[in-house]
């Protein structure tokens, strides 16, 4: 694989069959939405539900049916939980975190330089950065962070999806988080987990299962794997399109808009997921979705819709209008989107400023790829300088 992109079949589907029938490896058949407007409709229209998907044979990539946590809720329950967690992810708080994230990214890149080439962007930077940031946010002891790396990888990789270990990993994670919760009940803290425990014990705003789902697989998977997959994919794109790398070196002020454009262009999710079920008959364009039928919104296909994005197959770091859907839309818009943006921006700044001669150590043939059940990207990306 020498190019990051999506199959040209999506362009054909958007033009001729924007809502088509699909069969995922597991679960019942579904509709696949590929047009931007249709994807937004399915993700925001109250006639479509995530809650009723729980317990059904949802279309999915992994064999096991596991709880979807906050992603498996509709308002008002979803609104209640989101309000609790979103206080930790305000734009103001994210900007307050920027200095610490910048220092961590710089330290990790400096460590790579000190050890000497080649270095692996995946293991030496892309996985370490978000694990440390989210563990700081949750208040996880430093000596336990290696456990979170193992659990995060296990919850998202393809081999786990084909085995019976998914529930074992979830059980280990829940037990660990339950232990942290018990500690905070004895000794309250001001980290995010401490705030969630306080909400649980003062006003009964969430139950124990909701607390574990939010603090464990929800924040951990969402807070770590998106960045861990996106960052090496972005670096691969820049190093295989040298003009883009040089553009950002010459104009580092473009890095925020470059991150948005790479989020739009580079596919991070393995496939469409989190099907919405129709609560009544709904027309989407010329297609009638019957009550009880699931629809899969394809975010990456929507991000290439020429009705919304001018020259969608071109990477343009100066793009002015970029309402990409990589972080979702509507009530289920990713709570940690601002944190992910911050981490990606600071990681790219550190690499570009400290490694101006960075290149692929083994060429494109030496890059190894991971296609997990949630995210995809390089599993090995060695660089030299």
C-alpha positions as a Markdown table, in Angstrom:
| # | Residue | x | y | z |
|---|---|---|---|---|
| 1 | Unk | 0.0 | 0.0 | 0.0 |
| 2 | Unk | 1.7 | 3.2 | -1.2 |
| 3 | Unk | -1.2 | 5.6 | -1.0 |
| 4 | Unk | -3.7 | 6.5 | 1.6 |
| 5 | Unk | -7.2 | 6.9 | 0.2 |
| 6 | Unk | -10.6 | 5.3 | -0.1 |
| 7 | Unk | -11.9 | 3.0 | -2.8 |
| 8 | Unk | -13.2 | 4.8 | -6.0 |
| 9 | Unk | -16.3 | 2.7 | -5.6 |
| 10 | Unk | -17.6 | 5.3 | -3.1 |
| 11 | Unk | -17.5 | 8.0 | -5.8 |
| 12 | Unk | -19.7 | 5.8 | -8.0 |
| 13 | Unk | -22.1 | 5.0 | -5.1 |
| 14 | Unk | -22.5 | 8.7 | -4.3 |
| 15 | Unk | -23.4 | 9.4 | -7.9 |
| 16 | Unk | -25.6 | 6.4 | -8.7 |
| 17 | Unk | -26.7 | 4.6 | -5.5 |
| 18 | Unk | -26.1 | 6.9 | -2.5 |
| 19 | Unk | -28.0 | 4.6 | -0.2 |
| 20 | Unk | -27.1 | 1.0 | -1.0 |
| 21 | Unk | -27.6 | -2.4 | 0.7 |
| 22 | Unk | -24.5 | -3.9 | 2.4 |
| 23 | Unk | -23.6 | -6.9 | 4.4 |
| 24 | Unk | -20.9 | -6.5 | 7.1 |
| 25 | Unk | -18.8 | -9.5 | 8.3 |
| 26 | Unk | -21.2 | -9.9 | 11.2 |
| 27 | Unk | -24.8 | -8.8 | 11.9 |
| 28 | Unk | -27.8 | -8.1 | 9.8 |
| 29 | Unk | -27.9 | -6.4 | 6.4 |
| 30 | Unk | -27.9 | -2.6 | 6.4 |
| 31 | Unk | -28.1 | 0.5 | 4.3 |
| 32 | Unk | -24.9 | 2.4 | 3.6 |
| 33 | Unk | -25.1 | 6.2 | 3.3 |
| 34 | Unk | -22.3 | 7.8 | 1.3 |
| 35 | Unk | -23.5 | 11.3 | 0.5 |
| 36 | Unk | -22.6 | 14.1 | 3.0 |
| 37 | Unk | -26.2 | 15.4 | 3.4 |
| 38 | Unk | -27.5 | 11.8 | 3.9 |
| 39 | Unk | -24.8 | 11.0 | 6.5 |
| 40 | Unk | -25.6 | 14.2 | 8.4 |
| 41 | Unk | -29.3 | 13.4 | 8.3 |
| 42 | Unk | -28.9 | 9.9 | 9.7 |
| 43 | Unk | -26.6 | 11.2 | 12.5 |
| 44 | Unk | -28.9 | 14.0 | 13.6 |
| 45 | Unk | -32.5 | 13.1 | 12.8 |
| 46 | Unk | -34.4 | 11.9 | 15.9 |
| 47 | Unk | -36.2 | 9.4 | 13.7 |
| 48 | Unk | -32.9 | 7.4 | 13.8 |
| 49 | Unk | -31.8 | 5.8 | 17.1 |
| 50 | Unk | -28.6 | 4.3 | 18.5 |
| 51 | Unk | -30.3 | 3.1 | 21.7 |
| 52 | Unk | -32.5 | 0.5 | 20.1 |
| 53 | Unk | -29.5 | -1.0 | 18.4 |
| 54 | Unk | -28.4 | -2.3 | 21.8 |
| 55 | Unk | -29.2 | -6.0 | 22.0 |
| 56 | Unk | -29.9 | -6.3 | 18.2 |
| 57 | Unk | -27.7 | -8.1 | 15.7 |
| 58 | Unk | -26.0 | -4.9 | 14.7 |
| 59 | Unk | -24.0 | -4.8 | 11.4 |
| 60 | Unk | -20.3 | -4.8 | 12.6 |
| 61 | Unk | -16.8 | -6.0 | 12.0 |
| 62 | Unk | -16.2 | -7.9 | 15.2 |
| 63 | Unk | -17.9 | -11.2 | 16.1 |
| 64 | Unk | -18.6 | -10.3 | 19.7 |
| 65 | Unk | -21.5 | -8.0 | 20.6 |
| 66 | Unk | -20.2 | -5.6 | 23.2 |
| 67 | Unk | -21.9 | -2.6 | 24.8 |
| 68 | Unk | -21.4 | 0.7 | 23.0 |
| 69 | Unk | -21.4 | 2.8 | 26.2 |
| 70 | Unk | -22.3 | 6.4 | 25.5 |
| 71 | Unk | -22.3 | 5.7 | 21.7 |
| 72 | Unk | -25.3 | 3.4 | 22.4 |
| 73 | Unk | -27.5 | 6.0 | 23.9 |
| 74 | Unk | -30.1 | 8.5 | 22.7 |
| 75 | Unk | -31.2 | 11.7 | 24.4 |
| 76 | Unk | -32.0 | 12.4 | 27.2 |
| 77 | Unk | -29.6 | 9.7 | 28.7 |
| 78 | Unk | -26.9 | 10.6 | 26.2 |
| 79 | Unk | -27.3 | 14.3 | 26.9 |
| 80 | Unk | -27.0 | 13.7 | 30.7 |
| 81 | Unk | -23.7 | 11.8 | 30.4 |
| 82 | Unk | -22.2 | 13.9 | 27.7 |
| 83 | Unk | -22.8 | 17.0 | 29.8 |
| 84 | Unk | -20.8 | 15.5 | 32.7 |
| 85 | Unk | -17.8 | 14.6 | 30.5 |
| 86 | Unk | -17.8 | 17.6 | 28.2 |
| 87 | Unk | -16.8 | 19.8 | 31.1 |
| 88 | Unk | -13.3 | 18.3 | 30.9 |
| 89 | Unk | -13.0 | 18.9 | 27.2 |
| 90 | Unk | -13.9 | 22.5 | 26.8 |
| 91 | Unk | -11.9 | 24.6 | 24.3 |
| 92 | Unk | -10.6 | 26.7 | 27.1 |
| 93 | Unk | -9.4 | 23.7 | 29.1 |
| 94 | Unk | -7.8 | 22.2 | 26.0 |
| 95 | Unk | -5.8 | 25.4 | 25.3 |
| 96 | Unk | -4.7 | 25.3 | 29.0 |
| 97 | Unk | -3.4 | 21.8 | 28.3 |
| 98 | Unk | -1.5 | 22.9 | 25.1 |
| 99 | Unk | 1.8 | 23.7 | 26.9 |
| 100 | Unk | 2.0 | 20.3 | 28.6 |
| 101 | Unk | 1.1 | 18.4 | 25.4 |
| 102 | Unk | 3.6 | 20.5 | 23.5 |
| 103 | Unk | 6.3 | 19.7 | 26.1 |
| 104 | Unk | 5.5 | 16.0 | 26.0 |
| 105 | Unk | 5.5 | 15.8 | 22.2 |
| 106 | Unk | 8.9 | 17.7 | 22.1 |
| 107 | Unk | 10.3 | 15.3 | 24.8 |
| 108 | Unk | 9.2 | 12.2 | 22.9 |
| 109 | Unk | 10.7 | 13.5 | 19.6 |
| 110 | Unk | 13.9 | 14.5 | 21.4 |
| 111 | Unk | 14.1 | 11.0 | 22.8 |
| 112 | Unk | 13.9 | 9.6 | 19.3 |
| 113 | Unk | 16.7 | 11.9 | 18.1 |
| 114 | Unk | 18.9 | 11.0 | 21.1 |
| 115 | Unk | 18.5 | 7.2 | 20.4 |
| 116 | Unk | 19.4 | 7.8 | 16.8 |
| 117 | Unk | 17.8 | 6.6 | 13.6 |
| 118 | Unk | 15.8 | 4.8 | 12.6 |
| 119 | Unk | 12.9 | 5.5 | 14.9 |
| 120 | Unk | 9.3 | 4.1 | 14.8 |
| 121 | Unk | 6.8 | 6.9 | 14.7 |
| 122 | Unk | 4.1 | 4.5 | 15.9 |
| 123 | Unk | 5.7 | 3.1 | 19.0 |
| 124 | Unk | 8.0 | 6.0 | 19.9 |
| 125 | Unk | 5.5 | 8.8 | 19.5 |
| 126 | Unk | 2.0 | 8.0 | 18.2 |
| 127 | Unk | 1.1 | 5.6 | 20.9 |
| 128 | Unk | 3.0 | 7.2 | 23.8 |
| 129 | Unk | 1.6 | 10.7 | 23.4 |
| 130 | Unk | -2.2 | 10.0 | 23.6 |
| 131 | Unk | -1.8 | 7.3 | 26.3 |
| 132 | Unk | 0.0 | 9.7 | 28.6 |
| 133 | Unk | -2.3 | 12.6 | 27.9 |
| 134 | Unk | -5.5 | 10.6 | 28.5 |
| 135 | Unk | -4.1 | 8.9 | 31.6 |
| 136 | Unk | -3.1 | 12.3 | 33.0 |
| 137 | Unk | -6.6 | 13.5 | 32.4 |
| 138 | Unk | -8.1 | 10.5 | 34.1 |
| 139 | Unk | -5.6 | 10.4 | 36.9 |
| 140 | Unk | -4.1 | 7.0 | 36.1 |
| 141 | Unk | -0.8 | 6.2 | 38.0 |
| 142 | Unk | 2.2 | 6.5 | 35.8 |
| 143 | Unk | 3.4 | 2.9 | 36.6 |
| 144 | Unk | 0.1 | 1.5 | 35.3 |
| 145 | Unk | 0.1 | 3.2 | 31.9 |
| 146 | Unk | 1.6 | 0.2 | 30.1 |
| 147 | Unk | -1.6 | -1.7 | 31.0 |
| 148 | Unk | -3.8 | 0.9 | 29.3 |
| 149 | Unk | -1.6 | 0.6 | 26.1 |
| 150 | Unk | -2.2 | -3.1 | 26.1 |
| 151 | Unk | -6.0 | -2.8 | 26.7 |
| 152 | Unk | -6.4 | -0.1 | 24.1 |
| 153 | Unk | -4.7 | -2.1 | 21.4 |
| 154 | Unk | -6.6 | -5.2 | 22.4 |
| 155 | Unk | -10.0 | -3.5 | 22.2 |
| 156 | Unk | -9.3 | -2.4 | 18.6 |
| 157 | Unk | -7.1 | -4.9 | 16.8 |
| 158 | Unk | -8.3 | -7.3 | 14.2 |
| 159 | Unk | -7.0 | -10.5 | 16.0 |
| 160 | Unk | -9.0 | -9.7 | 19.1 |
| 161 | Unk | -12.1 | -9.3 | 16.9 |
| 162 | Unk | -11.7 | -12.8 | 15.7 |
| 163 | Unk | -11.1 | -14.4 | 19.1 |
| 164 | Unk | -12.8 | -14.7 | 22.4 |
| 165 | Unk | -10.5 | -12.4 | 24.3 |
| 166 | Unk | -12.5 | -9.2 | 23.8 |
| 167 | Unk | -14.6 | -9.8 | 26.9 |
| 168 | Unk | -11.6 | -10.8 | 28.9 |
| 169 | Unk | -9.9 | -7.4 | 28.1 |
| 170 | Unk | -13.1 | -5.6 | 28.9 |
| 171 | Unk | -13.4 | -7.4 | 32.2 |
| 172 | Unk | -9.8 | -6.5 | 33.1 |
| 173 | Unk | -10.3 | -2.9 | 32.2 |
| 174 | Unk | -13.5 | -2.6 | 34.1 |
| 175 | Unk | -12.0 | -4.2 | 37.2 |
| 176 | Unk | -9.0 | -1.8 | 37.1 |
| 177 | Unk | -11.2 | 1.3 | 36.7 |
| 178 | Unk | -13.4 | 0.0 | 39.5 |
| 179 | Unk | -10.3 | 0.0 | 41.7 |
| 180 | Unk | -9.5 | 3.6 | 40.8 |
| 181 | Unk | -13.1 | 4.5 | 41.5 |
| 182 | Unk | -12.9 | 3.0 | 45.0 |
| 183 | Unk | -9.7 | 4.9 | 45.7 |
| 184 | Unk | -11.4 | 8.2 | 44.7 |
| 185 | Unk | -14.3 | 7.5 | 47.0 |
| 186 | Unk | -11.9 | 7.2 | 49.9 |
| 187 | Unk | -9.7 | 10.1 | 48.7 |
| 188 | Unk | -11.4 | 12.5 | 46.2 |
| 189 | Unk | -9.2 | 13.9 | 43.4 |
| 190 | Unk | -9.7 | 16.8 | 41.0 |
| 191 | Unk | -8.9 | 14.7 | 37.8 |
| 192 | Unk | -11.7 | 13.7 | 35.4 |
| 193 | Unk | -12.3 | 10.3 | 37.1 |
| 194 | Unk | -12.6 | 12.0 | 40.4 |
| 195 | Unk | -15.2 | 14.4 | 38.9 |
| 196 | Unk | -17.2 | 11.5 | 37.5 |
| 197 | Unk | -17.1 | 9.7 | 40.8 |
| 198 | Unk | -18.3 | 12.9 | 42.5 |
| 199 | Unk | -21.2 | 13.1 | 40.0 |
| 200 | Unk | -22.1 | 9.5 | 40.7 |
| 201 | Unk | -22.1 | 9.8 | 44.5 |
| 202 | Unk | -23.6 | 13.3 | 44.8 |
| 203 | Unk | -26.9 | 13.5 | 43.0 |
| 204 | Unk | -26.8 | 10.1 | 41.4 |
| 205 | Unk | -26.2 | 11.6 | 37.9 |
| 206 | Unk | -24.8 | 8.3 | 36.6 |
| 207 | Unk | -24.8 | 4.7 | 37.7 |
| 208 | Unk | -21.7 | 2.5 | 38.2 |
| 209 | Unk | -22.0 | 0.8 | 34.8 |
| 210 | Unk | -22.2 | 4.2 | 33.0 |
| 211 | Unk | -19.2 | 5.4 | 35.0 |
| 212 | Unk | -17.1 | 2.4 | 34.1 |
| 213 | Unk | -18.1 | 2.6 | 30.4 |
| 214 | Unk | -17.3 | 6.3 | 30.2 |
| 215 | Unk | -14.0 | 6.2 | 32.1 |
| 216 | Unk | -12.8 | 2.9 | 30.6 |
| 217 | Unk | -13.4 | 1.8 | 27.0 |
| 218 | Unk | -15.2 | 5.0 | 26.1 |
| 219 | Unk | -12.6 | 7.6 | 26.9 |
| 220 | Unk | -9.6 | 5.3 | 26.5 |
| 221 | Unk | -10.4 | 3.9 | 23.1 |
| 222 | Unk | -11.7 | 7.2 | 21.8 |
| 223 | Unk | -9.0 | 9.2 | 23.4 |
| 224 | Unk | -6.0 | 7.1 | 22.4 |
| 225 | Unk | -6.7 | 5.1 | 19.3 |
| 226 | Unk | -7.8 | 7.9 | 17.0 |
| 227 | Unk | -4.6 | 9.8 | 17.6 |
| 228 | Unk | -2.5 | 6.7 | 17.6 |
| 229 | Unk | -3.8 | 5.7 | 14.1 |
| 230 | Unk | -4.1 | 9.2 | 12.6 |
| 231 | Unk | -0.6 | 10.6 | 13.5 |
| 232 | Unk | 1.5 | 7.9 | 11.6 |
| 233 | Unk | -1.0 | 8.1 | 8.7 |
| 234 | Unk | -0.5 | 11.8 | 8.5 |
| 235 | Unk | 3.3 | 11.4 | 8.7 |
| 236 | Unk | 3.1 | 8.8 | 5.9 |
| 237 | Unk | 1.1 | 11.2 | 3.8 |
| 238 | Unk | 3.5 | 14.0 | 4.3 |
| 239 | Unk | 6.6 | 11.9 | 3.6 |
| 240 | Unk | 5.2 | 10.4 | 0.4 |
| 241 | Unk | 4.1 | 13.8 | -0.8 |
| 242 | Unk | 7.2 | 15.8 | -0.1 |
| 243 | Unk | 5.7 | 19.0 | -1.4 |
| 244 | Unk | 3.2 | 19.0 | 1.5 |
| 245 | Unk | 6.0 | 18.3 | 4.0 |
| 246 | Unk | 8.0 | 21.3 | 2.6 |
| 247 | Unk | 4.9 | 23.5 | 2.6 |
| 248 | Unk | 4.4 | 23.0 | 6.3 |
| 249 | Unk | 8.0 | 23.5 | 7.1 |
| 250 | Unk | 7.9 | 26.8 | 5.2 |
| 251 | Unk | 4.5 | 27.8 | 6.7 |
| 252 | Unk | 4.1 | 26.2 | 10.1 |
| 253 | Unk | 1.2 | 28.5 | 10.8 |
| 254 | Unk | -0.7 | 26.2 | 8.4 |
| 255 | Unk | -0.4 | 23.2 | 10.7 |
| 256 | Unk | -3.9 | 23.7 | 12.3 |
| 257 | Unk | -5.6 | 23.8 | 8.9 |
| 258 | Unk | -3.4 | 21.0 | 7.7 |
| 259 | Unk | -4.6 | 18.8 | 10.5 |
| 260 | Unk | -8.2 | 19.5 | 9.6 |
| 261 | Unk | -7.5 | 18.7 | 5.9 |
| 262 | Unk | -5.7 | 15.5 | 6.8 |
| 263 | Unk | -8.5 | 14.5 | 9.1 |
| 264 | Unk | -10.9 | 15.0 | 6.1 |
| 265 | Unk | -8.7 | 13.3 | 3.5 |
| 266 | Unk | -7.0 | 10.4 | 5.4 |
| 267 | Unk | -9.3 | 7.6 | 6.4 |
| 268 | Unk | -8.9 | 6.6 | 10.1 |
| 269 | Unk | -11.9 | 4.3 | 10.7 |
| 270 | Unk | -11.7 | 0.9 | 9.2 |
| 271 | Unk | -15.3 | 1.0 | 8.0 |
| 272 | Unk | -18.7 | 2.6 | 8.6 |
| 273 | Unk | -19.9 | 1.7 | 12.1 |
| 274 | Unk | -22.4 | 2.6 | 14.8 |
| 275 | Unk | -25.6 | 1.9 | 12.7 |
| 276 | Unk | -28.6 | 4.1 | 13.3 |
| 277 | Unk | -32.0 | 2.3 | 13.4 |
| 278 | Unk | -35.1 | 3.9 | 11.8 |
| 279 | Unk | -37.8 | 4.5 | 14.4 |
| 280 | Unk | -40.3 | 5.0 | 11.6 |
| 281 | Unk | -40.4 | 4.8 | 7.8 |
| 282 | Unk | -38.0 | 7.5 | 6.5 |
| 283 | Unk | -37.2 | 8.7 | 3.0 |
| 284 | Unk | -33.5 | 9.3 | 2.3 |
| 285 | Unk | -33.4 | 10.8 | -1.1 |
| 286 | Unk | -35.3 | 8.4 | -3.4 |
| 287 | Unk | -34.9 | 5.4 | -1.0 |
| 288 | Unk | -37.4 | 4.4 | 1.7 |
| 289 | Unk | -35.8 | 3.1 | 4.9 |
| 290 | Unk | -38.3 | 1.0 | 6.7 |
| 291 | Unk | -39.0 | 1.0 | 10.4 |
| 292 | Unk | -36.4 | -1.1 | 12.2 |
| 293 | Unk | -33.8 | -1.0 | 9.4 |
| 294 | Unk | -30.2 | 0.0 | 10.2 |
| 295 | Unk | -28.3 | 2.6 | 8.3 |
| 296 | Unk | -24.5 | 2.9 | 8.4 |
| 297 | Unk | -23.2 | 6.5 | 7.9 |
| 298 | Unk | -19.9 | 6.4 | 6.0 |
| 299 | Unk | -18.0 | 9.4 | 7.3 |
| 300 | Unk | -15.0 | 9.1 | 4.9 |
| 301 | Unk | -17.2 | 8.8 | 1.8 |
| 302 | Unk | -19.0 | 11.9 | 3.0 |
| 303 | Unk | -15.7 | 13.7 | 3.4 |
| 304 | Unk | -15.0 | 13.3 | -0.3 |
| 305 | Unk | -18.5 | 14.6 | -1.5 |
| 306 | Unk | -17.9 | 17.1 | -4.3 |
| 307 | Unk | -21.2 | 18.7 | -3.4 |
| 308 | Unk | -19.5 | 20.0 | -0.2 |
| 309 | Unk | -15.8 | 20.0 | -0.8 |
| 310 | Unk | -14.2 | 21.6 | -3.8 |
| 311 | Unk | -11.7 | 19.3 | -5.5 |
| 312 | Unk | -12.2 | 16.6 | -2.7 |
| 313 | Unk | -9.5 | 14.3 | -4.0 |
| 314 | Unk | -6.9 | 17.1 | -3.6 |
| 315 | Unk | -5.1 | 17.8 | -0.3 |
| 316 | Unk | -5.3 | 21.5 | 0.2 |
| 317 | Unk | -3.9 | 22.9 | 3.4 |
| 318 | Unk | -5.4 | 26.3 | 2.6 |
| 319 | Unk | -8.9 | 25.0 | 2.2 |
| 320 | Unk | -11.3 | 27.6 | 3.7 |
| 321 | Unk | -14.5 | 25.5 | 3.9 |
| 322 | Unk | -13.8 | 22.2 | 5.6 |
| 323 | Unk | -16.8 | 20.9 | 7.6 |
| 324 | Unk | -15.5 | 17.3 | 7.6 |
| 325 | Unk | -17.3 | 14.6 | 9.6 |
| 326 | Unk | -14.4 | 12.6 | 10.9 |
| 327 | Unk | -15.4 | 13.3 | 14.4 |
| 328 | Unk | -19.0 | 12.7 | 13.7 |
| 329 | Unk | -21.9 | 15.2 | 13.8 |
| 330 | Unk | -24.8 | 16.1 | 16.1 |
| 331 | Unk | -25.3 | 14.7 | 19.6 |
| 332 | Unk | -22.6 | 12.0 | 19.1 |
| 333 | Unk | -19.9 | 14.4 | 17.9 |
| 334 | Unk | -16.7 | 13.2 | 19.5 |
| 335 | Unk | -16.3 | 14.7 | 23.0 |
| 336 | Unk | -12.5 | 14.6 | 22.7 |
| 337 | Unk | -12.2 | 16.1 | 19.2 |
| 338 | Unk | -10.5 | 19.2 | 20.5 |
| 339 | Unk | -8.0 | 17.2 | 22.5 |
| 340 | Unk | -7.2 | 15.0 | 19.4 |
| 341 | Unk | -6.7 | 18.1 | 17.3 |
| 342 | Unk | -4.3 | 19.5 | 20.0 |
| 343 | Unk | -2.2 | 16.4 | 20.1 |
| 344 | Unk | -2.0 | 16.0 | 16.4 |
| 345 | Unk | -1.0 | 19.7 | 15.9 |
| 346 | Unk | 1.7 | 19.6 | 18.6 |
| 347 | Unk | 3.1 | 16.3 | 17.4 |
| 348 | Unk | 3.4 | 17.5 | 13.8 |
| 349 | Unk | 5.0 | 20.7 | 15.0 |
| 350 | Unk | 7.6 | 18.8 | 17.0 |
| 351 | Unk | 8.5 | 16.5 | 14.1 |
| 352 | Unk | 8.7 | 19.3 | 11.5 |
| 353 | Unk | 10.7 | 21.6 | 13.6 |
| 354 | Unk | 13.2 | 19.0 | 15.0 |
| 355 | Unk | 13.5 | 16.7 | 12.0 |
| 356 | Unk | 13.6 | 18.8 | 8.9 |
| 357 | Unk | 15.3 | 16.0 | 7.0 |
| 358 | Unk | 12.9 | 13.3 | 8.1 |
| 359 | Unk | 12.2 | 10.6 | 5.6 |
| 360 | Unk | 10.9 | 7.0 | 5.5 |
| 361 | Unk | 13.8 | 4.8 | 6.6 |
| 362 | Unk | 12.8 | 1.8 | 4.5 |
| 363 | Unk | 10.8 | 3.4 | 1.8 |
| 364 | Unk | 7.1 | 2.8 | 1.3 |
| 365 | Unk | 7.6 | -0.9 | 1.1 |
| 366 | Unk | 8.9 | -1.0 | 4.7 |
| 367 | Unk | 5.7 | 0.5 | 6.2 |
| 368 | Unk | 3.5 | -2.1 | 7.8 |
| 369 | Unk | -0.3 | -1.5 | 8.2 |
| 370 | Unk | -2.9 | -2.3 | 10.7 |
| 371 | Unk | -6.5 | -2.8 | 9.8 |
| 372 | Unk | -8.3 | -3.1 | 13.1 |
| 373 | Unk | -12.0 | -3.3 | 14.0 |
| 374 | Unk | -12.2 | 0.4 | 14.7 |
| 375 | Unk | -9.1 | 2.2 | 13.3 |
| 376 | Unk | -6.6 | 1.6 | 10.6 |
| 377 | Unk | -3.1 | 3.0 | 10.0 |
| 378 | Unk | 0.5 | 2.1 | 10.0 |
| 379 | Unk | 1.6 | -0.4 | 12.7 |
| 380 | Unk | 5.2 | 0.2 | 11.8 |
| 381 | Unk | 6.5 | 3.5 | 10.3 |
| 382 | Unk | 10.3 | 3.8 | 10.6 |
| 383 | Unk | 11.9 | 7.1 | 9.9 |
| 384 | Unk | 15.5 | 8.4 | 9.6 |
| 385 | Unk | 16.9 | 11.9 | 9.4 |
